[in-house]
Amino acid sequence: MAPEGNGTLNDSRAVRQQYSTSANLSTRISIHTKYSINQQGFGNWIVSHYDLRPGMAVLELGCGTGEMWLGKQEMIRGCKQFVLSDFSGGMLAKARETLGDADGIDYRGIDIQDIPFPDQTFDAVIANMMLYHVPDLYRGLKEVRRVLKKGGAFYCATFGEKGMMEYIYDLFSACGVKNEVNRNFTLQNGKDKLLSVFHEVECLRYEDALEVTDVEDMVDYICSLTGMTELKQLPRNEIRAVLERNMSGGILRVPKEYGMFIAK
């Protein structure tokens, strides 16, 4: 699960480059773990809305490092079929390292635009923080619906257009950095895109923000965003200086806007 849709990386080659290893993703996840004011955690919140019952067949697309499934082995074991997949071989290897094979997880390299399973295979399909990267989103959504059983659910988390990335770009606009936020699938436009394929769509929002006390962590975070080409060209000391000027009482307060859709 990638926590941001940074930059304009919406082609297959760029996505493979960004997620070829788990290093950048781990950097981005860590800042949320360390500084989020909502202690439930976005991953735990997402899973709390899954309706996964014993005997179900489940497919996750874009599983990332697999960390959100840690501690949820009982839920996994109860499934008749549990497939974790990712477009990136590096991510899939990290997920296998994180979770292992003990719970009967089936690891697959899968492109959402061409899901290699028969019609009506799964009771639930999951695709968190990745739909904005899909080159042909409509095709990908049609593939998800095709492999879903009648009455099945599609769970897909994403970010909003008034959160971290917008805030970061606003901070550095005076440095000549142009806003390159990927808005291909956001909380604002995702419902309409899902309704082009699904009959029923519900949007849920997760309330949170960051309170960063060590600005160096935020510098590392920004440098991990491979799609922010103009911003990454700034020297680290300049990035650090801008962030420090926006701290108050030793805290950099960063807005977050995240949520998820449940489509049926």
N, C-alpha and C positions, 0 to 999 in steps of 0.2 A: 504494500500500500504506500504510494507516494504522497506525502502531505501537501504538495503544492503543484499547481500547473504553471510552472515558470516559463517565461519566454514564449517563443513561437514554435516550439518543437512539436510539430504535428505530422512529421513524415517518419516512415519506418526507420530509415538510416539514422536519423537524429535521435530517435528514442532508443535505439539499440546502443548508441554511443553514450547517452546520458545514464542508462541503467545497465551498462556492461558489467559493472561490479556494484557491490552494495555499499561502498564507502560513502558516496555523496548522500545516498538515501539515509544511511545510518546517522550522518551528521544532522540532517534535517529532522529526523525523528527525535534525536536526543535533545534538541532545544525545546521541543514540546514537552518531553518528559520532565525536563529540569525546571521549566519556568511557567508552565500552564497554571492558571489559577483554579481551573476546574479539575479537581483531583480524581474524578472518575476516569479520565483518560478517554480520548476520542475513540480508540479502538474498542475499549470495553463498552462504551456507549453504543457504538455501531452493533456489536455482537448482541447486546441486550435487546435489540429490535428484530433479531432474526427469529423466525418461527421455524426452528429445525427440530423435528420430532423423530423418534427412533424409526429406523427403516427407510428414511428418506435418502435420495440420491442428490448430492450437492456438488456443484462446480464453482470454483473461484477462479476468475480471470484476473491476471495482474496481481498475484499474491504477494509480490515483493519479498521481504525477508521472512515472512511467515510469523513474525513475532506476535501478531494479534491473536494467534491461536494458542500461544503458550498458556498452560494452566487450564485448557479447555479440552483435554483429552477425552473426558467422558462424553462430551457432546460429539466429538469426532467418532469415537468408537460406536456410538449409537446409530450412526449413519450406515445404510446399506452400501453406499458408494460415496467416497469423498475424494474429489479430484482437486489438487492445487496446481494451478498452471500460471505461467508467465511467458511473455514474449521474449524475455531476456534469459539466456542460459545461465548467466552469472547470478541473477536473482534467484532462479530456480535452485541452483546449487546451494545458495545461502539458506533458502527455505528448508532444504533437506538437512543441512547442517544444524539448523535451529530446532527442527521438529523430529528429525529422524524418521524411521520407517515402522516404529513399534505399533503405531495405531492404524496401520493399513492404509496410509495415505498414498494415493496414486499421483505421482508428480509427472506433469506433462508440459512440453513446450507448445503453446497454443497461441495463435493469432485470432482475436475475437472476430475478425472478418471472415474466418474460415474455420469454424469449430468442428473438429473431426469426430462428431458423435451423431448418431441417428436422431431423427425427429422425436420429440417428447421423451427425452432420456432423463431429465433432471426435475426434481421437485423445487429446487432453488438454485439460482445462479447469482453470483456475487461479482461485482466489478467496482472496486473502490478506488477513487482518486486516480483514474486512468482513462476515462472515456474521452477527456479533452485531447488526448494524444492520438486518437484513432483517426486515420486519414479519411476513411469513408464511414462516418458514424452511423448513418442510416443502414448501411449494409451490416455493420456490426450488431446493431440493435435487432435487426431482422433475424440474424443468426441466433442471438440469445433467445428470442421468442420461439424460433423453430425448435430448439433443443429443450425448451421448457414444456413440462407436462401441462395438460389442461388444469387450471386452478393453481399453477405454480407461481412463485414470486421471484422478481428480479430486484436485488438490493444493490444500490450504487451510491456511494458517498462522493461528495465533491466539495469545492470551495465556493464562496460567494465573491462578488465583485467589490466588496467594501471591507476587505480583510487585510492580511499581512502583505501581500504582494503590492496592492495599491498603496498601502502605507509606505512601503520601502521605496517605491518609485517616486512618490510625492516628496519624500525626504531628500532624494538625490536629483530632483528635477532642476534645481539651481546649478547643478554640475553638468547640465546638458544631457542628462540621461533621459531617454524617451521611454514612455510606458509601453512595454512589450508583453503585458499579461495575456496569457492564452485564455480567451473567453469562449472556446468552442463548446464547453459544457459546464455551466455554472448553476448555482442555486437559482439565479434569476431566469435563465433560459432553458434549463434542463427539462422542466416539466413539459413544455411544448414539444421538445424534441422526442421525449419518451412517448407522448400521446400520438405521435405519428405512427407508432407501432403497437403500443399497448392501450388497453381500454380504460384502465384505472391507474392513477398515479397519485401518491401521497408524498408530501414534502415535510420532513422533520428537521428542526434546526438545533444545533449544539451550541450552547452559550459558553464562551470561553474568551480568554485573552492571555497574553504573555506579560510577565513582569520580570524583565531581564536585569540582573544585577552585575553580571560580568559581561561587559560590552564585547570582549574578545570572542565570546561564544557567538554573538550575533554577526561579527565579522566573518567567522568561519562559516556560519550558515549562508551568508550572502555569497561567499566565494564558492559554495557547493552548488549554487544555482547556475548550471551550465548554460541555460538559455538566456541569461541576462548579460549579453555580450558587452554592451556599453558600460554597464556597471562594473563588470569584472575587469575592465581595462583601467579602472581607477586604482591607484596605489592603496595598499592596505591601511597605511597611516591616514590617508584622506578619508577612507570609508569610516575608520575608527573615529576620526575627529567629528564627522557629521553626526554620527550616532551619539557621541558624548555630549554634543551641544543640545541634543534633544532629550537628555536625561533630566529627571526631576527628583530631587531627594535621593540620588543614587540609583534610580530605577528608570529603565526605558520601557514605557508601556506601549505594547504593540497590539492593535486590535486583531481579532481572529473572526472569520465568518465561515463556519463549516456546517455541514448537514448531510442529509441523505434522502434519496428517493426510494420508495417502495412501489414497484410497478407490477401490475397483474394483468 
